Amino acid sequence: MLSRLSLASKLLLLIIPFSLVLILLAAVLAMGRLRTLDELRQSDQLISLAGSASQLIHDLQTERGLTNGFLSGKAASPPDADSGPGPKRQGCGRFPPAGG
């Protein structure tokens, strides 16, 4: 049976299995890289969320200190959060509202 095939056909039959294995291994490696890329994107989002949470905690602690000073009678009335020279709540705007 193989004796009737030309040399080019025999070489092609020899190369095809190796080519298929090579394509399969390339696909497996590409899927691994895509999975790693997805994990890196998720890590980036979590790092951004952690920074926003840190800023929110800082803003809340600042407000807590101002309120404590006001309630103890050692400070003037706390400044309005939306205007004035008081601290701005930068961290609060990065989170969705609690009801929605």
N, C-alpha and C positions, 0 to 999 in steps of 0.2 A: 504494500500500500504506500509506504513512504518512498519507495523507489520510483514511483510514478510522478512524484511531486518535483517541481523545479527547486533549484538551490534557494531562490528568493523565498519561496513558500516555506521551505524547511527552516530558514532563518527567522521568518516571521512567526512560525509556530514556536520557535525557541524563545523569542523575545516577548511574546504576548503575556505569558504568566508573570514574568518579572515586572513588566510594565503595570499589570494590574495590581500586583503587590505594592509597587512603588506608589501608585495612585491612592491605594487604600491607606498606606502609612501617612501620606501627605494629608489626606482628609482627616485622619485621627489627630495629627499634630495641629492642623488648622482649628479643629474643634476645641482642642485644649487651649489654644491662644485666645479664641473667642470667649471661652469661659473665664479665662484670666482677665480679659478686658472688661467683662461684665462685673467681675468682683472688684476691679479697680474703680469703676464708675460708682458702684454701690458704696465703696469706702469713701470716695470723694463726697458723696451726698451725706454720709454719716458724719464726716469731719465738719462739713458746713453746718449741719444741724447742731453739732456739739458746740461750735463757736457761737451760734445764735442762742443756744440755751445758756451758755456762759454769760453772754451779754445781758440776757434777761435776768439771770440771777443777780448780776451786778446792779442792774437798775432797781430791782426789788429791794436789795439790801440798802441801797442809797435812800430809797423812799422810806424804808423802815427806820433808818437812822434819823431822817428829817422828822418823821412822825413822832419818834421817841423823844427827840429834843423838844418838839412842840408840846407834847403831852406832859413832859416834866416841867414845863414852864420856863425852860432855859433858852428857848429860841423863839423867834417870831413865827407867825403863821407860815405853814409850809407853802412854797410857791405853787402856782397852778401848773399842772403838768404840761398843758398845751402852750403856755406862753410864759414869758419872763425869763430871768437869767438862771433859773433852777435847772436841774438835770433833765435831759431829754430821754424819753423812753425809746431808745433805738432798738432794743431787743424785742420789744412787744410787737412791732409791726411785721416781724418775720414769721410769726406763727398765725395760723388761722384762728378766727374767733371760736370761743368755746361752744357756742350754740350751733355753729354751722359747720 
